[in-house]
Amino acid sequence: MRPQRPIVSAPSEEEHRVLQFRPRPGSPLAQRMKQPPLARRLEVANDLSRYERVPDEAVDYRQRMLANVAAFAFTVALLAIGIWLTMSISELRRTQDCVLMGRHDCVQIAVPHN
């Protein structure tokens, strides 16, 4: 079977047409678009001032450090549980594969010493 090749034709102007975005009249975006570009940039810069931290606020470093330690402990606990779970599933899979092969010595039995 021969591979079929696509028919290649010269691209028409309708295939590569860029549409201009025009916001709806009366929308806030249309009103901002009427402003000069510099005024739009200054408006955005002024909006960012609400995210600035007031320098008079006292920073509670003790509380931040306790939160960081708690987050680190939580992450370590999740990691330990994940490793334990992975090892348990791996051991169960190994035992199941051994049993399915028909072997009888798949699990080690601990014998107590007297």
C-alpha positions as CSV (number, residue, x, y, z in Angstrom):
1,M,0.0,0.0,0.0
2,R,1.4,3.4,-1.0
3,P,1.4,6.2,1.5
4,Q,-1.0,9.0,0.5
5,R,0.3,12.5,0.4
6,P,-1.8,15.5,1.2
7,I,-2.8,17.8,-1.6
8,V,-0.8,20.9,-1.2
9,S,-2.2,24.1,-2.7
10,A,-1.2,27.7,-2.4
11,P,-2.5,29.3,0.8
12,S,-5.4,31.6,0.1
13,E,-5.8,35.0,1.9
14,E,-8.8,33.7,3.8
15,E,-6.8,31.0,5.5
16,H,-4.3,33.5,7.0
17,R,-6.4,36.4,8.2
18,V,-5.8,38.3,11.4
19,L,-9.0,39.5,13.2
20,Q,-8.8,42.7,15.1
21,F,-10.2,42.5,18.7
22,R,-12.8,45.1,19.3
23,P,-14.2,45.3,22.9
24,R,-18.0,45.8,23.3
25,P,-19.0,49.4,23.5
26,G,-19.6,50.5,27.1
27,S,-17.5,47.8,28.7
28,P,-14.8,48.7,31.1
29,L,-12.2,47.4,28.7
30,A,-13.5,49.6,25.9
31,Q,-13.4,52.6,28.2
32,R,-9.8,51.8,29.2
33,M,-8.8,51.3,25.5
34,K,-9.9,55.0,24.9
35,Q,-7.3,56.2,27.4
36,P,-3.7,56.8,26.1
37,P,-1.3,53.9,26.6
38,L,0.7,55.7,29.3
39,A,-2.4,56.4,31.4
40,R,-3.3,52.7,31.2
41,R,0.1,51.6,32.4
42,L,0.0,54.1,35.3
43,E,-3.5,52.8,36.3
44,V,-2.2,49.3,36.5
45,A,0.8,50.4,38.5
46,N,-1.5,52.3,41.0
47,D,-3.6,49.1,41.4
48,L,-0.6,47.2,42.7
49,S,-0.2,49.5,45.6
50,R,-2.9,47.6,47.6
51,Y,-0.5,44.6,47.7
52,E,2.3,46.5,49.4
53,R,3.0,45.7,53.0
54,V,2.8,48.6,55.5
55,P,6.3,49.0,56.9
56,D,4.9,49.8,60.4
57,E,3.5,46.2,60.8
58,A,5.6,44.1,63.1
59,V,6.6,40.8,61.6
60,D,6.2,37.8,64.0
61,Y,9.2,35.7,63.0
62,R,8.5,33.2,65.8
63,Q,5.1,32.4,64.4
64,R,6.5,32.2,60.8
65,M,9.2,29.8,61.9
66,L,6.7,27.6,63.8
67,A,4.6,27.5,60.6
68,N,7.6,26.5,58.6
69,V,8.6,23.8,61.0
70,A,5.0,22.4,61.0
71,A,5.0,22.4,57.2
72,F,8.3,20.7,57.1
73,A,7.2,18.0,59.6
74,F,4.0,17.4,57.6
75,T,6.0,17.0,54.4
76,V,8.4,14.6,56.1
77,A,5.5,12.6,57.5
78,L,3.8,12.4,54.0
79,L,7.1,11.3,52.5
80,A,7.6,8.6,55.2
81,I,4.0,7.3,54.7
82,G,4.6,7.2,50.9
83,I,7.8,5.2,51.2
84,W,6.2,2.8,53.7
85,L,3.2,2.3,51.4
86,T,5.4,1.8,48.3
87,M,7.4,-0.9,50.2
88,S,4.3,-2.6,51.4
89,I,2.7,-2.8,48.0
90,S,6.0,-4.0,46.5
91,E,6.2,-6.8,49.1
92,L,2.6,-7.8,48.5
93,R,3.2,-7.9,44.8
94,R,6.3,-10.0,45.2
95,T,4.4,-12.5,47.5
96,Q,1.5,-12.7,45.1
97,D,3.7,-13.3,42.1
98,C,5.4,-16.1,44.1
99,V,2.1,-17.8,45.0
100,L,0.8,-17.5,41.4
101,M,3.9,-19.3,40.2
102,G,2.9,-22.2,42.4
103,R,5.7,-22.0,44.9
104,H,5.2,-23.0,48.5
105,D,8.0,-21.1,50.2
106,C,6.8,-17.5,49.5
107,V,6.5,-16.2,53.0
108,Q,9.1,-16.4,55.7
109,I,7.6,-17.6,59.0
110,A,9.3,-16.4,62.1
111,V,9.8,-19.3,64.6
112,P,10.1,-18.2,68.2
113,H,13.2,-19.5,70.1
114,N,12.6,-21.1,73.5
